[in-house]
Amino acid sequence: MKSPVDKLLHSHESLVHSEGVKVLSHTQREDGEWIQHTLMIEGCDAPFKFKRKKKYKSLKGAKVNMTYYSAVEVVAGFDIEVMKVVRIKLY
């Protein structure tokens, strides 16, 4: 039987899955009714972003499993690569 991650990766070719990556920083800020979470991961310069209804405990220093895809955001006229997180769990 396939795991939920395997099903996601099979049905969406652009998704990437990383296991046991260390979180260097975790910020949370309000964005309307949602909380915008931004993670920086060891060995990667792009921010990982996702939104949730509630705040999480800080993930700084934790190891996580993430499923995400690459996207581009325009900030002040510059294209910035970001990773949009679809699924995140503690390792």
C-alpha positions in Angstrom: 0.0 0.0 0.0 1.4 3.4 -1.0 2.0 6.1 1.6 0.2 9.5 1.2 3.5 11.1 0.1 4.0 8.5 -2.6 0.4 9.1 -3.9 1.1 12.9 -4.0 4.4 12.5 -5.8 2.9 10.1 -8.3 0.0 12.3 -9.2 1.9 15.6 -9.3 5.2 15.4 -11.1 6.5 18.9 -10.0 6.4 18.0 -6.3 9.6 17.3 -4.4 9.9 15.4 -1.1 12.7 16.0 1.4 13.2 13.9 4.6 15.1 14.9 7.7 16.0 18.4 6.7 17.0 20.8 9.6 15.1 24.1 10.0 17.5 27.0 10.6 14.7 29.6 11.2 10.9 29.7 11.4 8.9 32.9 11.3 5.2 33.3 11.7 3.1 36.4 10.9 -0.5 37.2 10.5 -1.9 37.5 6.9 -5.6 38.3 7.2 -7.3 35.3 8.8 -4.2 33.1 8.1 -0.8 32.7 9.7 2.0 32.8 7.1 4.9 30.5 8.1 8.4 30.9 6.5 11.1 28.4 7.0 14.8 28.5 6.1 16.4 25.1 5.6 20.0 24.1 6.0 21.7 23.9 2.7 19.1 25.9 0.7 18.9 29.6 0.1 15.2 29.7 -0.9 12.5 30.3 1.7 9.9 27.6 2.3 6.4 29.1 2.8 3.0 27.8 3.8 -0.2 29.1 5.5 -2.2 27.7 8.3 -5.1 28.9 10.4 -3.2 28.6 13.7 0.3 29.3 15.0 2.7 26.3 15.4 5.3 25.8 18.0 8.6 27.0 16.7 10.3 24.5 14.3 13.7 26.2 14.7 16.3 23.5 15.1 13.9 20.6 14.4 14.2 18.1 11.6 11.2 17.8 9.3 9.9 16.0 6.3 8.4 18.3 3.6 6.6 18.0 0.3 6.9 21.1 -1.8 7.1 22.7 -5.2 9.1 25.6 -6.6 7.5 28.9 -7.4 8.5 32.4 -8.2 7.3 35.5 -6.4 7.8 39.1 -7.6 9.1 41.3 -4.7 9.9 45.0 -5.5 10.2 44.1 -9.2 12.6 41.2 -8.6 11.8 37.5 -9.2 12.5 35.5 -6.0 12.4 31.7 -6.0 10.3 30.3 -3.1 9.2 26.8 -2.2 5.5 26.3 -1.6 5.0 23.7 1.1 2.2 21.2 0.6 2.9 18.9 3.5 5.2 19.2 6.5 5.7 16.8 9.4 8.3 16.5 12.2 10.9 13.9 11.3 
